[in-house]
Amino acid sequence: MGIKEWVVPQDRIFFDLLDRQAETVTQAAALLVDIVENYTDVKEKVRRMKDIEHAGDEITHEIYEHLNRTFITPLEPEEISRLASALDDILDYIDGTAQQMYMYSIPETDEAMVELAKLIQLSAVEVEGAVKGIRTIKDPKGIEERCIEVNRLENIADGVLGRAIRDLFTTKDAITIIKLKDVYENLEVATDKCEDAANTLSDIAIRHS
């Protein structure tokens, strides 16, 4: 990297990386929906999910590397770091839950898992759209609307989780209760992580508009 590239802010580098990271999250969320809706070839799908998670990790590391060597950044360094971390957290929970379903040998998925996975996917799409909006922040209201929608989806996920756990405790199989409760709760946490990313994006939009 030459002295010009080191001194002059390379907006495209950070925004391109964040766009790619958000796209990776959406890709993982789509695969999660496929897993719970078509619960076959689970081992292979979980392997693909791990590949996506590794790709996301590489993007996150690249963002931090650029932060460490770039003198001027298009956003505050802590904003970029927070957003990269929030996106990485979503991906970790999506991947972690898919791995958990396979390791727990969940025999079949159910309506609650499908609902939660779809809420994660919808949230990921909104987050991706908001991430792409911060490149220029020409439409801060549009970014904020996407963030509000993510918050709404997270509230719905809370309700789905509550009903799923209530129904789960009608069974007497303790092992099944433990396994499914873990899966439900981690799926819901993924929506929480989407909300964290949305809150970070909302703060960025407000601060730089």
Stockholm file with secondary structure:
# STOCKHOLM 1.0

chainA/1-209         MGIKEWVVPQDRIFFDLLDRQAETVTQAAALLVDIVENYTDVKEKVRRMKDIEHAGDEITHEIYEHLNRTFITPLEPEEISRLASALDDILDYIDGTAQQMYMYSIPETDEAMVELAKLIQLSAVEVEGAVKGIRTIKDPKGIEERCIEVNRLENIADGVLGRAIRDLFTTKDAITIIKLKDVYENLEVATDKCEDAANTLSDIAIRHS
#=GR chainA/1-209 SS CCHHHHHSCCHHHHHHHHHHHHHHHHHHHHHHHHHHHSCSSHHHHHHHHHHHHHHHHHHHHHHHHHHHHCSSCSSCHHHHHHHHHHHHHHHHHHHHHHHHHHHTTCCCCCHHHHHHHHHHHHHHHHHHHHHHHTTTCSCHHHHHHHHHHHHHHHHHHHHHHHHHHHHHTTSCCHHHHHHHHHHHHHHHHHHHHHHHHHHHHHHHHHHHC
#=GC SS_cons         CCHHHHHSCCHHHHHHHHHHHHHHHHHHHHHHHHHHHSCSSHHHHHHHHHHHHHHHHHHHHHHHHHHHHCSSCSSCHHHHHHHHHHHHHHHHHHHHHHHHHHHTTCCCCCHHHHHHHHHHHHHHHHHHHHHHHTTTCSCHHHHHHHHHHHHHHHHHHHHHHHHHHHHHTTSCCHHHHHHHHHHHHHHHHHHHHHHHHHHHHHHHHHHHC
//
